[in-house]
Amino acid sequence: MLTLEKVTLRLGGRLLLENADLRLDAGRRVGLVGRNGTGKTSLLRLIAGELAPDAGEVRLRRGIRIGRIAQEAPGGEVTPLAAVLAADRERSRLLERAARAHEASEIAEVHTRLAEIGAEAAPARAARILRGLGFSEEDQDRPLATFSGGWRMRVALASLLFLEPDLLLLDEPTNHLDLEAAAWLEEHLRRYPRTLLLVSHDRDLLNRVPDRICHLEGGRLLVYPGGYDRFLRARAERLLGLARLRERQEAERRRLQAFVDRFRAKATKARQAQSRLKRLARMAPVEEAVHDPEVRFAFPVARVPPPPLVTMEGVAAGYDGRPVLAGLDLRIDPDDRIGLLGANGNGKSTFAALVAGRLAPLAGTLRRARGLAVGFFAQHQIEDLDPDADGITHLARLLPQEPEERLRTRLARFGLVQERAETPARHLSGGEKTRLCLARMTVGDPQLLILDEPTNHLDIDSREALARALLEFPGAILLVSHDRHLVELVCDRLWLVARGRVTPYEGDLEDYRRSLLEERRQERSRRPARPAPPRPRPRERRAALVPLRRKAREAERWLEELNAQRRAIETRLADPGTYGDGSEIAELRRQLARIEGEIAAAEAAWLEAEEAIERLEASGAG
């Protein structure tokens, strides 16, 4: 389906790919991984035709549809459901033609094609995708202009999933999702019927969805079988093997060179010395193993007050006098590591703001320990950075009396060292901006950390570094994240935010994931079906049946011919006399594989036509 051959790509003066090769077969689900800045998004743009290679060739199978999420979030007065349905332009054009058509032949043609593309089921399928991504029935009929940018990006993702392109290119699809929507997306992608190339830093997603991992490092693309954990083991073994091979080769080089140096001047040994010189010249150097530098984060250690840090008795919280959460009777102690569960819109951010002291309670009593300092990280803080100020300036505004050396030390705790500490925010990557926001949240040496989706722009190594730093932190942690791996590593308690309450959740994340999937299955079974489209008139139905019946008959004849060809080849393969020529056997087997593929296609065409006939005949019954 897709082949990259000796591809070189430069962007902005940086070499991203150099003589890179990749083959992607139809039906594969491949995870594309690599550190931030290595060129993963640029590779997707190259495949989508948005960039051209500097050298080499990108080949795609003729006629395939490529899908990549739109960069701009949709907006306006159109509803999410209408926006998703409008993404299928062919269906929209056919429906417009059907409304205008009067000739029987055109009506038949349009209805045949609508049946082929499953137009009747499209509204239900679009609604199911939107529901999975967190849109209620009411949300699906609200104007897009009333949603935030993150929710509108969900609509863009839903539109892409609805189209089911032959090659689906996804770049960090969980960034705008909560844990609940991410769990649904994971199940959806595991069942995706076509080809998928997925860029993600979500370790659980990369373990559950792809059947291959493609690693982009040093300008090359290396493919490993299995999910992410298996890739890590295989890569470690490969690097170890390369190191051992280099050691053996260097030892052999030294041995050959010692012989040459010793005997080159001796006539009796000159020929052997020349032979060893030629062996040295022919010895290809072993590929240099690429070792990524270790990423480390560190939160400052402060004296933690005695328990409790925070207590709530009958607390209600909300906005403009209207409670979002009520009846909160909770306590947070210094050794608590709490993960918040609950769909977006249920009040997780409200609860985080309440604990952080950024939102006053509407009712009840909330007490904090004397001298408690709270560090708060929220998703929007990245957008709030001054684009023209560097990291040192951002911290100096919060700590005007602090010498520059100490400000640099704070930034270095999160990997912003030397020139990166002096780089304006507009020139930092998303991951570097996240690191700067983490450094800012440590001002005041907090004893309680509240983190709302801190990993959206961090690569996998940085996420692991964040997890290690949180595990070493001596205070309390309140974490909201769609990254299940991070939550499982860091949190030992789970609280569920749902139906206006915050309550302890007794199970683990896998229990919660299973309950979400079961709940959605039950909702689908309870939900009334959307109104069926109007029945076609008898004349239209008869006209639409004619080409469908013709298509079914042609598929039957095609099947008969293919089955006859298959029987003939199987007869020849069963004949012992055929086995005198190995090339003939190989050719017969190639023909048999081709014919079996055509039989499967013919059976699918026949079944599709028969089902369309049944639907049309049923629409006229009664």
DRENLUM-285439 format. One record per residue (C-alpha): y, x, z. Coordinates in steps of 0.02 Angstrom, whole numbers, always signed. Example, Ala and Ser with C-alpha at 12.3 -4.5 7.8 and 13.67 -1.06 7.14 Angstrom:
2
SITE      yy      xx      zz
SITE    -225    +615    +390
SITE     -53    +684    +357
//
This chain:
622
SITE      yy      xx      zz
SITE      +0      +0      +0
SITE    +122    +139     +46
SITE    +116    +325      +7
SITE    +239    +462     +51
SITE    +203    +624     -40
SITE    +293    +788      +0
SITE    +447    +693     +57
SITE    +601    +786    +118
SITE    +747    +689    +193
SITE    +914    +753    +257
SITE   +1044    +644    +339
SITE   +1214    +701    +396
SITE   +1163    +882    +368
SITE   +1008    +864    +480
SITE    +832    +892    +414
SITE    +728    +741    +468
SITE    +576    +755    +354
SITE    +509    +910    +266
SITE    +362    +897    +145
SITE    +300    +748    +244
SITE    +146    +650    +188
SITE     +90    +476    +243
SITE     -33    +348    +178
SITE     -28    +171    +246
SITE    -170     +55    +192
SITE    -153    -133    +181
SITE    -190    -224    +344
SITE    -154     -75    +456
SITE     -49     -90    +613
SITE     +34     +79    +642
SITE    +146    +132    +786
SITE    +279    +260    +740
SITE    +327    +371    +887
SITE    +435    +523    +917
SITE    +580    +576   +1024
SITE    +752    +499   +1001
SITE    +842    +579    +855
SITE    +688    +636    +760
SITE    +718    +510    +620
SITE    +606    +359    +652
SITE    +738    +230    +602
SITE    +786    +334    +450
SITE    +603    +334    +397
SITE    +601    +144    +403
SITE    +759    +139    +300
SITE    +680    +259    +175
SITE    +527    +147    +156
SITE    +638      -8    +140
SITE    +734     +75      -2
SITE    +897     +92     +94
SITE    +886    +282     +83
SITE    +824    +397     -55
SITE    +723    +555     -21
SITE    +798    +725     -59
SITE    +629    +777    -127
SITE    +456    +703    -146
SITE    +403    +527    -185
SITE    +390    +359     -95
SITE    +266    +242    -181
SITE    +240     +59    -140
SITE    +111     -59    -212
SITE    +191    -163    -349
SITE    +256    -333    -294
SITE    +241    -314    -105
SITE    +370    -397      +6
SITE    +450    -283    +137
SITE    +529    -358    +292
SITE    +651    -270    +406
SITE    +760    -353    +537
SITE    +940    -384    +489
SITE   +1067    -267    +569
SITE   +1192    -408    +598
SITE   +1146    -551    +715
SITE   +1157    -722    +629
SITE   +1294    -838    +688
SITE   +1398    -992    +647
SITE   +1361   -1176    +673
SITE   +1184   -1171    +602
SITE   +1045   -1198    +730
SITE    +909   -1069    +768
SITE    +776   -1181    +689
SITE    +879   -1207    +531
SITE    +917   -1020    +521
SITE    +733    -974    +531
SITE    +682   -1103    +400
SITE    +823   -1046    +284
SITE    +750    -870    +287
SITE    +615    -933    +167
SITE    +726    -947     +14
SITE    +586   -1002    -101
SITE    +547   -1151     +11
SITE    +731   -1198     +19
SITE    +747   -1190    -172
SITE    +590   -1293    -197
SITE    +648   -1428     -76
SITE    +813   -1438    -169
SITE    +719   -1454    -335
SITE    +606   -1588    -262
SITE    +757   -1690    -210
SITE    +830   -1681    -387
SITE    +671   -1692    -492
SITE    +631   -1846    -596
SITE    +504   -1786    -726
SITE    +322   -1803    -674
SITE    +279   -1628    -734
SITE    +419   -1548    -632
SITE    +375   -1653    -479
SITE    +194   -1597    -493
SITE    +244   -1415    -514
SITE    +360   -1418    -363
SITE    +238   -1508    -249
SITE     +98   -1392    -300
SITE    +200   -1240    -255
SITE    +259   -1319     -91
SITE     +77   -1347     -46
SITE     +32   -1168     -93
SITE    +163   -1094     +25
SITE    +124   -1214    +167
SITE    +296   -1296    +165
SITE    +241   -1448    +267
SITE    +187   -1341    +414
SITE    +343   -1229    +406
SITE    +452   -1324    +534
SITE    +312   -1325    +663
SITE    +275   -1140    +632
SITE    +460   -1092    +646
SITE    +477   -1192    +807
SITE    +322   -1108    +879
SITE    +392    -934    +845
SITE    +561    -979    +922
SITE    +474   -1052   +1073
SITE    +375    -892   +1094
SITE    +535    -792   +1092
SITE    +610    -898   +1231
SITE    +700   -1042   +1142
SITE    +670   -1213   +1219
SITE    +666   -1371   +1111
SITE    +849   -1401   +1158
SITE    +898   -1221   +1120
SITE    +824   -1233    +946
SITE    +950   -1369    +900
SITE   +1106   -1285    +973
SITE   +1231   -1195    +859
SITE   +1202   -1008    +850
SITE   +1385    -979    +896
SITE   +1344   -1037   +1074
SITE   +1217    -896   +1101
SITE   +1248    -715   +1154
SITE   +1218    -571   +1035
SITE   +1048    -532   +1114
SITE    +986    -710   +1087
SITE   +1050    -713    +908
SITE    +953    -552    +875
SITE    +800    -648    +934
SITE    +834    -773    +796
SITE    +841    -629    +671
SITE    +672    -570    +736
SITE    +602    -747    +726
SITE    +660    -762    +545
SITE    +570    -601    +500
SITE    +408    -654    +586
SITE    +419    -824    +501
SITE    +426    -742    +328
SITE    +265    -641    +360
SITE    +309    -501    +236
SITE    +168    -394    +164
SITE    +242    -242    +253
SITE    +330    -282    +417
SITE    +447    -145    +480
SITE    +497    -168    +662
SITE    +617     -54    +755
SITE    +614     -77    +944
SITE    +582    -266    +933
SITE    +572    -289   +1123
SITE    +747    -221   +1158
SITE    +826    -394   +1168
SITE    +676    -478   +1249
SITE    +626    -514   +1427
SITE    +451    -477   +1490
SITE    +394    -654   +1451
SITE    +450    -650   +1268
SITE    +383    -472   +1250
SITE    +211    -532   +1306
SITE    +214    -669   +1174
SITE    +271    -547   +1039
SITE    +130    -428   +1083
SITE      +0    -565   +1057
SITE     +83    -618    +895
SITE     +84    -442    +824
SITE     -97    -414    +874
SITE    -142    -559    +759
SITE     -20    -514    +621
SITE    -119    -542    +459
SITE     -31    -411    +352
SITE     +29    -231    +370
SITE    +140    -174    +515
SITE    +240     -16    +547
SITE    +310     -24    +724
SITE    +438     +89    +807
SITE    +433     +64    +995
SITE    +450    +156   +1159
SITE    +354     +20   +1252
SITE    +194    +107   +1303
SITE     +94     -52   +1336
SITE    +144    -124   +1168
SITE     +91     +37   +1081
SITE     -76     +31   +1171
SITE    -114    -151   +1131
SITE     -49    -179    +953
SITE     -72     -28    +836
SITE    -238     +37    +771
SITE    -154    +201    +721
SITE     -12    +306    +794
SITE     +99    +405    +675
SITE    +190    +545    +765
SITE    +352    +611    +690
SITE    +385    +788    +750
SITE    +455    +944    +669
SITE    +491    +847    +508
SITE    +306    +804    +483
SITE    +205    +645    +502
SITE     +36    +659    +588
SITE     -77    +507    +605
SITE    -197    +484    +751
SITE    -326    +344    +772
SITE    -309    +217    +912
SITE    -167    +171   +1028
SITE     -39    +275   +1121
SITE    -144    +339   +1266
SITE    -280    +395   +1145
SITE    -145    +480   +1040
SITE     -83    +577   +1193
SITE    -258    +643   +1228
SITE    -289    +688   +1045
SITE    -121    +775   +1028
SITE    -150    +875   +1188
SITE    -319    +931   +1120
SITE    -240    +976    +953
SITE    -103   +1080   +1035
SITE    -231   +1168   +1143
SITE    -338   +1203    +988
SITE    -187   +1273    +894
SITE    -145   +1388   +1040
SITE    -323   +1455   +1047
SITE    -330   +1477    +859
SITE    -167   +1575    +861
SITE    -234   +1687    +999
SITE    -393   +1722    +899
SITE    -293   +1756    +741
SITE    -173   +1873    +829
SITE    -320   +1968    +904
SITE    -398   +1984    +730
SITE    -231   +2043    +658
SITE    -218   +2178    +792
SITE    -397   +2234    +760
SITE    -373   +2246    +570
SITE    -205   +2333    +587
SITE    -278   +2460    +708
SITE    -415   +2501    +583
SITE    -287   +2522    +442
SITE    -173   +2630    +548
SITE    -318   +2741    +598
SITE    -408   +2767    +433
SITE    -280   +2741    +294
SITE    -253   +2928    +271
SITE    -439   +2970    +267
SITE    -513   +2976     +93
SITE    -684   +2918    +152
SITE    -610   +2763    +236
SITE    -467   +2725    +115
SITE    -561   +2587     +22
SITE    -607   +2498    +185
SITE    -427   +2513    +245
SITE    -361   +2436     +83
SITE    -487   +2294    +101
SITE    -424   +2254    +275
SITE    -243   +2261    +215
SITE    -287   +2128     +86
SITE    -369   +2021    +221
SITE    -211   +2036    +325
SITE    -104   +1981    +177
SITE    -217   +1831    +143
SITE    -221   +1774    +325
SITE    -119   +1612    +328
SITE     -18   +1594    +488
SITE     -77   +1457    +606
SITE     +44   +1312    +622
SITE    +164   +1336    +767
SITE    +128   +1209    +904
SITE    +280   +1100    +942
SITE    +303   +1078   +1129
SITE    +436    +952   +1179
SITE    +542   +1010   +1326
SITE    +505    +916   +1486
SITE    +626    +776   +1529
SITE    +676    +759   +1711
SITE    +787    +635   +1800
SITE    +838    +642   +1983
SITE    +931    +519   +2094
SITE   +1032    +596   +2236
SITE    +947    +583   +2405
SITE   +1053    +495   +2534
SITE   +1022    +444   +2715
SITE    +945    +271   +2710
SITE    +998    +146   +2846
SITE    +861     +70   +2957
SITE    +784     -95   +2901
SITE    +829    -223   +2846
SITE    +946    -173   +2706
SITE    +979    -352   +2648
SITE    +934    -520   +2726
SITE    +964    -695   +2656
SITE    +952    -859   +2750
SITE    +972   -1020   +2652
SITE   +1076    -931   +2519
SITE   +1133   -1016   +2359
SITE   +1212    -923   +2213
SITE   +1292    -977   +2050
SITE   +1454    -994   +1956
SITE   +1604   -1112   +1965
SITE   +1530   -1195   +2119
SITE   +1367   -1241   +2030
SITE   +1211   -1157   +2101
SITE   +1089   -1068   +1987
SITE    +980   -1016   +2135
SITE    +962   -1101   +2304
SITE    +860   -1095   +2464
SITE    +844    -905   +2463
SITE    +761    -840   +2622
SITE    +723    -658   +2581
SITE    +730    -483   +2653
SITE    +740    -310   +2571
SITE    +685    -156   +2670
SITE    +710     +30   +2631
SITE    +534     +57   +2564
SITE    +532     -98   +2452
SITE    +498     -77   +2266
SITE    +524    -252   +2195
SITE    +500    -309   +2016
SITE    +585    -471   +1965
SITE    +488    -587   +1850
SITE    +551    -741   +1758
SITE    +613    -791   +1587
SITE    +791    -753   +1532
SITE    +907    -889   +1592
SITE    +810    -922   +1753
SITE    +931    -821   +1860
SITE    +869    -641   +1871
SITE   +1040    -569   +1829
SITE   +1122    -692   +1950
SITE   +1007    -633   +2089
SITE   +1038    -449   +2047
SITE   +1227    -477   +2052
SITE   +1209    -568   +2218
SITE   +1111    -425   +2299
SITE   +1232    -297   +2226
SITE   +1380    -386   +2306
SITE   +1458    -429   +2138
SITE   +1432    -616   +2167
SITE   +1475    -705   +2329
SITE   +1349    -834   +2395
SITE   +1395   -1018   +2376
SITE   +1302   -1063   +2536
SITE   +1196    -984   +2672
SITE   +1207    -814   +2756
SITE   +1187    -645   +2670
SITE   +1192    -486   +2777
SITE   +1192    -304   +2720
SITE   +1155    -151   +2827
SITE   +1307     -57   +2890
SITE   +1360     +77   +2765
SITE   +1239     +17   +2630
SITE   +1284     +86   +2458
SITE   +1214      -3   +2305
SITE   +1190     +73   +2133
SITE   +1192     -58   +1994
SITE   +1137     -34   +1812
SITE   +1161    -179   +1692
SITE   +1123    -188   +1506
SITE   +1303    -220   +1454
SITE   +1367     -61   +1538
SITE   +1327     +41   +1382
SITE   +1450     -64   +1281
SITE   +1580     -44   +1419
SITE   +1588    +147   +1404
SITE   +1753    +220   +1343
SITE   +1705    +281   +1167
SITE   +1833    +422   +1171
SITE   +1788    +490   +1345
SITE   +1650    +616   +1378
SITE   +1529    +612   +1524
SITE   +1634    +725   +1634
SITE   +1786    +612   +1610
SITE   +1686    +455   +1649
SITE   +1629    +528   +1815
SITE   +1800    +604   +1855
SITE   +1878    +431   +1846
SITE   +1758    +373   +1982
SITE   +1765    +536   +2083
SITE   +1942    +606   +2056
SITE   +1927    +732   +2200
SITE   +1759    +802   +2142
SITE   +1763    +975   +2059
SITE   +1701    +984   +1880
SITE   +1549   +1088   +1928
SITE   +1484    +949   +2039
SITE   +1516    +820   +1904
SITE   +1414    +926   +1784
SITE   +1275    +935   +1915
SITE   +1270    +745   +1924
SITE   +1260    +731   +1734
SITE   +1126    +867   +1726
SITE   +1016    +762   +1841
SITE    +996    +645   +1691
SITE    +983    +774   +1554
SITE   +1166    +780   +1498
SITE   +1193    +967   +1503
SITE   +1317   +1088   +1425
SITE   +1393   +1018   +1264
SITE   +1314    +843   +1288
SITE   +1417    +825   +1447
SITE   +1572    +861   +1344
SITE   +1529    +744   +1199
SITE   +1631    +582   +1179
SITE   +1527    +426   +1211
SITE   +1548    +368   +1030
SITE   +1446    +520    +974
SITE   +1306    +498   +1101
SITE   +1141    +417   +1055
SITE   +1089    +255   +1139
SITE    +973    +352   +1254
SITE   +1112    +473   +1303
SITE   +1229    +328   +1341
SITE   +1096    +255   +1454
SITE   +1082    +423   +1544
SITE   +1271    +425   +1568
SITE   +1265    +250   +1643
SITE   +1125    +303   +1759
SITE   +1230    +453   +1815
SITE   +1378    +337   +1847
SITE   +1274    +218   +1953
SITE   +1233    +362   +2072
SITE   +1416    +384   +2121
SITE   +1421    +348   +2307
SITE   +1240    +407   +2330
SITE   +1164    +232   +2341
SITE   +1019    +186   +2454
SITE    +977     +29   +2353
SITE    +956     +38   +2165
SITE    +967    -119   +2056
SITE    +915     -90   +1876
SITE    +925    -227   +1744
SITE    +831    -172   +1586
SITE    +867     +15   +1604
SITE    +744     +72   +1468
SITE    +807     -16   +1311
SITE    +871    +145   +1230
SITE    +758    +273   +1314
SITE    +612    +356   +1225
SITE    +440    +363   +1306
SITE    +465    +534   +1387
SITE    +631    +478   +1462
SITE    +549    +319   +1527
SITE    +416    +424   +1612
SITE    +552    +535   +1685
SITE    +643    +380   +1750
SITE    +482    +316   +1829
SITE    +453    +484   +1917
SITE    +631    +488   +1981
SITE    +617    +310   +2049
SITE    +453    +351   +2135
SITE    +538    +499   +2220
SITE    +690    +396   +2272
SITE    +687    +366   +2461
SITE    +779    +199   +2461
SITE    +742     +24   +2398
SITE    +730     -29   +2215
SITE    +755    -197   +2129
SITE    +696    -186   +1948
SITE    +710    -305   +1800
SITE    +619    -239   +1647
SITE    +516    -297   +1498
SITE    +427    -128   +1506
SITE    +267    -174   +1598
SITE    +214      +8   +1613
SITE    +374     +51   +1709
SITE    +357    -101   +1822
SITE    +175     -62   +1860
SITE    +215    +121   +1899
SITE    +365     +88   +2010
SITE    +347     -82   +2092
SITE    +227    -131   +2231
SITE    +297    -308   +2252
SITE    +338    -444   +2126
SITE    +461    -587   +2150
SITE    +465    -734   +2030
SITE    +632    -811   +1982
SITE    +596    -988   +1921
SITE    +654   -1167   +1947
SITE    +805   -1112   +2048
SITE    +707   -1013   +2176
SITE    +654    -832   +2208
SITE    +479    -822   +2283
SITE    +348    -685   +2308
SITE    +218    -679   +2168
SITE     +44    -644   +2235
SITE     -41    -581   +2075
SITE     -10    -427   +1969
SITE     +72    -411   +1798
SITE     -89    -444   +1705
SITE    -113    -605   +1805
SITE     +66    -653   +1761
SITE     +39    -614   +1576
SITE    -119    -721   +1571
SITE     -31    -865   +1659
SITE    +111    -859   +1531
SITE     -10    -867   +1384
SITE    -109   -1009   +1465
SITE     +52   -1104   +1503
SITE    +106   -1089   +1322
SITE     -64   -1150   +1261
SITE     -51   -1302   +1374
SITE    +127   -1337   +1316
SITE     +72   -1334   +1134
SITE     -67   -1459   +1171
SITE     +53   -1575   +1265
SITE    +199   -1561   +1145
SITE    +214   -1707   +1022
SITE    +202   -1658    +841
SITE    +362   -1655    +740
SITE    +382   -1803    +620
SITE    +280   -1782    +464
SITE    +375   -1769    +299
SITE    +385   -1930    +197
SITE    +233   -1969     +92
SITE    +248   -1936     -94
SITE    +254   -2091    -203
SITE     +90   -2138    -293
SITE    +156   -2075    -461
SITE    +210   -1910    -383
SITE     +43   -1895    -293
SITE     -57   -1921    -451
SITE     +52   -1797    -545
SITE     +32   -1666    -408
SITE    -157   -1689    -402
SITE    -182   -1645    -586
SITE    -139   -1457    -575
SITE    -226   -1441    -406
SITE    -390   -1510    -475
SITE    -372   -1397    -626
SITE    -346   -1248    -510
SITE    -502   -1295    -408
SITE    -608   -1309    -567
SITE    -546   -1141    -632
SITE    -587   -1060    -464
SITE    -762   -1134    -471
SITE    -792   -1066    -647
SITE    -722    -897    -592
SITE    -841    -895    -444
SITE    -991    -934    -556
SITE    -948    -790    -673
SITE    -920    -667    -530
SITE   -1081    -716    -443
SITE   -1177    -689    -606
SITE   -1099    -515    -622
SITE   -1143    -476    -442
SITE   -1325    -530    -467
SITE   -1338    -419    -621
SITE   -1272    -266    -528
SITE   -1385    -299    -378
SITE   -1534    -310    -496
SITE   -1492    -139    -570
SITE   -1467     -64    -398
SITE   -1638    -130    -345
SITE   -1722     -46    -496
SITE   -1794    +126    -446
SITE   -1766    +187    -624
SITE   -1579    +175    -600
SITE   -1580    +312    -469
SITE   -1601    +457    -590
SITE   -1414    +467    -618
SITE   -1304    +486    -463
SITE   -1143    +452    -559
SITE   -1211    +286    -623
SITE   -1257    +233    -446
SITE   -1082    +274    -384
SITE   -1004    +175    -527
SITE   -1116     +23    -495
SITE   -1068     +25    -312
SITE    -882     +35    -356
SITE    -904    -114    -473
SITE    -996    -211    -339
SITE    -857    -179    -212
SITE    -726    -237    -338
SITE    -823    -395    -380
SITE    -850    -439    -198
SITE    -663    -425    -171
SITE    -631    -541    -320
SITE    -760    -664    -254
SITE    -668    -672     -88
SITE    -504    -704    -180
SITE    -584    -839    -289
SITE    -659    -926    -137
SITE    -489    -922     -51
SITE    -405    -997    -206
SITE    -536   -1134    -217
SITE    -522   -1175     -32
SITE    -331   -1180     -40
SITE    -335   -1299    -188
SITE    -464   -1413    -107
SITE    -365   -1422     +55
SITE    -206   -1465     -41
SITE    -302   -1602    -134
SITE    -367   -1672     +31
SITE    -192   -1676    +104
SITE    -121   -1767     -46
SITE    -264   -1892     -51
SITE    -247   -1922    +136
SITE     -60   -1952    +116
SITE     -99   -2101      +5
SITE    -235   -2175    +116
SITE    -193   -2338    +203
//
